[in-house]
């Protein structure tokens, strides 16, 4: 997922995406704690996707405030 795709979405869609990513991050952390995590790199990519979504949401909020 890249920022260009995210910028095309509405804020509501971004919030839904954020909830989905946070659930996935929780599940991955749970798998890591129990030793069942198959792809440790996925944890990093999900964290970065969460940061991207938050960044785009903040950009949209700042643009709407101006």
ABEGO torsion letter per residue (X at the ends): XBAAAAAABBAAAAAAAAAAAAAAAAAAAAAAAAGABABAAAAAAAAAAAAAAAAAAAAAAAAAAX
